[in-house]
Amino acid sequence: MVTVKTAEEIALMREPCRIVKETLEYVGKHISAGMTTAEVDKLVYKYITSCGAVPSELGYCGYPASSCVSVNEVVVHGIPGDRIIEDGDIVSVDITAEKNGFQGDACRTFLIGNVSEEKRKLVKVTEECFFKAIDGLKEGTPLYDIGYAVQSHAEANGYGVVRALTGHGIGREMHEDPSVPNYGRKGTGMRLKAGMTICIEPMINMGTWRVVFDKRDGWTVRTADGLPAAHYENTVLITGDGVEILTL
């Protein structure tokens, strides 16, 4: 069921969204080559809890960490561990925080050291896909216009758009209705309503759109061809005449 938030609920959501934004900024200042992905996760836990919030991913459906730290060919849901981040890597850090009974969710892909131009372009285009998706977005916009915008920009640059995973609604729960695909036919889907809060999160692959789910750990999602992927996400509030990005 799609929920439309009241003004009071939106006010409560602002704080966890701000904390998520600040946590990612904190990670961006400290992440570097030579760190393990587990050390990145410790940064996330430290900052979120210092703000009096809870890292929502910790324990979610059995997930063992406070963040998803996905390196190079890992699209999403990389479990932090002993993998060492190397010069030239791209690293997506996806986090969710809960405070005031509400959630905030966002992801950034960080460039580590001397990153190739090919990877730099992938990260840049992935972020551009998000902003293409919110351009003109407002109450009454068909839902799948979001995916159409993401898909059009990504594929125009020769990239694959992940289909097996989507964005989502967010509020009291980390994942709420509706699903927000990164592909779609313009002019279709439910009409967005003012007061809806959704996570728009392009997941873009340098090669094919196909992905593989790791059956050993039950979480990690990798590109099927082993090429790099990038991920960019924000929590967005739909308004009568536009959007507000709550995690920026």
C-alpha positions in Angstrom: 0.0 0.0 0.0 1.4 3.4 -1.0 1.4 5.9 1.9 1.2 9.6 1.6 2.9 11.4 4.5 1.5 14.2 6.5 3.4 17.4 7.1 4.2 16.2 10.6 5.5 12.8 9.3 7.6 14.6 6.7 9.1 16.8 9.4 10.1 13.7 11.4 11.7 12.1 8.3 14.0 15.1 7.7 16.3 14.2 10.6 17.2 10.6 9.6 17.6 11.9 6.0 20.0 14.6 7.2 21.9 12.0 9.2 22.3 9.8 6.1 23.5 12.7 4.1 26.1 13.7 6.8 27.2 10.1 7.2 28.0 9.7 3.5 29.9 13.0 3.6 31.8 11.7 6.6 32.6 8.4 4.8 33.7 10.4 1.7 36.3 12.3 3.8 37.8 9.1 5.3 37.5 6.3 2.7 40.8 5.5 1.1 42.9 2.8 -0.5 44.2 0.3 2.0 41.1 0.2 4.1 38.9 -2.9 4.3 35.2 -2.7 3.5 34.7 -3.6 7.2 36.5 -0.5 8.3 34.2 1.6 6.0 31.3 0.0 7.8 32.7 1.0 11.2 32.7 4.6 10.0 29.0 4.3 9.1 28.1 2.7 12.4 30.1 5.3 14.4 28.5 8.3 12.7 24.9 7.1 12.6 24.9 6.1 16.3 26.7 9.3 17.4 23.6 11.1 16.0 21.3 9.1 18.2 20.0 7.2 15.2 20.0 3.5 14.4 21.7 1.9 11.3 18.6 0.2 9.8 20.5 -2.3 7.7 22.1 -3.9 10.7 20.1 -7.1 11.3 17.6 -6.3 8.5 16.5 -9.8 7.3 19.6 -11.1 8.9 22.0 -8.7 7.2 25.2 -8.6 9.3 26.4 -5.0 8.9 25.4 -1.3 9.1 26.0 -0.6 5.4 26.3 -2.2 2.0 29.8 -1.6 0.7 30.1 -2.7 -3.0 33.4 -2.6 -4.8 33.8 -2.5 -8.6 31.8 -5.4 -10.1 29.5 -5.6 -7.0 26.4 -3.8 -7.9 24.7 -3.7 -4.5 24.5 -5.4 -1.1 28.2 -6.0 -0.7 28.8 -7.3 2.8 31.6 -5.5 4.6 34.5 -7.7 5.4 38.2 -8.2 4.7 38.2 -7.1 1.1 40.9 -4.4 0.8 39.9 -1.2 -1.2 42.6 -0.6 -3.8 43.7 2.5 -5.7 41.5 2.8 -8.8 38.5 1.1 -7.3 35.0 2.6 -7.3 33.1 1.9 -4.0 29.3 2.3 -3.5 28.3 2.8 0.1 24.5 2.4 0.7 23.1 3.3 4.1 19.8 3.7 5.9 19.2 5.3 9.2 16.2 5.3 11.5 15.2 8.1 13.9 11.9 9.5 15.1 10.3 6.3 13.8 11.2 7.1 10.2 13.9 6.1 7.7 16.3 7.9 5.5 18.2 6.1 2.7 20.9 7.1 0.2 23.9 5.8 -1.7 27.1 7.3 -3.2 29.8 5.7 -5.3 33.2 7.0 -4.3 36.3 7.2 -6.5 39.4 5.8 -4.9 42.6 7.4 -6.0 43.6 7.1 -9.6 40.4 5.9 -11.2 40.3 5.2 -14.9 38.3 7.6 -17.2 36.0 4.7 -18.0 35.0 4.2 -14.4 34.8 8.0 -13.8 32.4 8.3 -16.7 30.2 5.4 -15.4 29.9 7.1 -11.9 29.2 10.5 -13.5 26.5 9.1 -15.8 24.9 7.1 -13.0 24.5 10.3 -10.9 23.2 12.2 -14.0 20.6 9.4 -14.4 19.2 10.4 -11.0 18.9 14.0 -11.8 17.4 13.2 -15.2 14.8 11.2 -13.4 13.7 14.0 -11.1 13.7 16.7 -13.8 10.0 17.7 -14.1 8.9 15.2 -11.5 5.9 16.3 -9.5 2.5 15.3 -8.3 0.6 13.6 -11.2 3.7 12.3 -13.0 3.4 8.7 -14.1 5.6 6.5 -12.0 7.4 4.8 -14.9 8.6 8.2 -16.3 11.3 7.8 -13.6 12.6 4.6 -15.1 12.2 5.9 -18.6 14.5 8.8 -17.9 17.1 6.7 -16.2 17.1 4.0 -18.9 17.2 6.6 -21.7 20.3 8.4 -20.4 22.1 5.2 -19.3 21.6 3.4 -22.6 22.5 6.5 -24.6 25.9 6.2 -23.0 26.2 2.5 -23.8 25.5 1.2 -20.3 23.2 -1.6 -19.0 20.4 -0.8 -16.6 19.9 -3.3 -13.8 16.4 -4.8 -13.9 16.5 -7.3 -11.0 16.5 -4.5 -8.4 14.5 -1.3 -8.0 14.0 1.8 -6.0 11.2 1.9 -3.5 8.9 3.8 -1.3 10.2 4.7 2.2 8.8 6.0 5.5 8.3 4.2 8.7 9.8 1.2 6.9 12.9 1.0 4.9 11.1 -0.5 1.9 7.5 0.5 1.2 5.4 0.5 -1.9 5.7 1.4 -4.7 8.7 -0.3 -6.4 10.5 2.3 -8.5 12.2 0.6 -11.5 15.1 2.1 -13.4 13.5 1.3 -16.7 10.0 1.7 -18.1 7.6 3.1 -20.7 7.0 6.8 -20.5 3.4 7.8 -19.5 2.6 4.6 -17.7 2.3 3.5 -14.0 0.4 5.1 -11.1 0.3 8.8 -10.8 2.6 10.2 -8.1 0.9 12.1 -5.2 2.2 15.0 -3.2 3.5 13.7 0.1 4.8 10.4 -1.2 8.4 9.7 -0.3 10.4 7.4 -2.6 14.0 6.3 -3.1 15.2 6.8 -6.7 18.4 4.8 -7.1 19.9 4.2 -10.6 22.1 1.0 -10.6 24.0 1.2 -13.8 26.5 -1.4 -15.3 29.4 -0.7 -17.6 28.4 -3.8 -19.6 25.3 -5.9 -19.7 22.3 -5.2 -17.5 22.4 -8.8 -16.2 23.4 -9.6 -12.7 24.2 -12.6 -10.6 23.0 -13.2 -7.0 25.6 -14.8 -4.7 24.0 -18.0 -3.4 26.7 -18.4 -0.7 26.1 -15.3 1.3 22.5 -14.6 0.1 23.1 -10.9 -0.4 25.9 -9.9 -2.8 24.8 -8.9 -6.3 27.5 -8.8 -9.0 27.5 -7.9 -12.7 27.2 -11.0 -14.8 30.1 -10.0 -17.0 32.4 -8.9 -14.2 32.5 -5.3 -15.4 32.1 -2.4 -12.9 28.8 -1.0 -11.7 27.8 2.3 -10.0 24.9 3.2 -7.7 23.5 6.6 -6.8 20.4 7.1 -4.5 18.5 9.7 -2.6 15.3 9.9 -0.6 12.9 12.2 -2.5 9.7 13.9 -1.4 7.0 14.5 -4.1 5.4 17.9 -3.9 2.6 19.6 -5.8 5.0 21.4 -8.2 8.3 19.4 -8.0 10.4 17.4 -5.6 12.6 17.9 -2.6 15.7 15.7 -2.2 15.7 15.0 1.6 19.1 13.4 1.6 20.9 16.3 0.0 
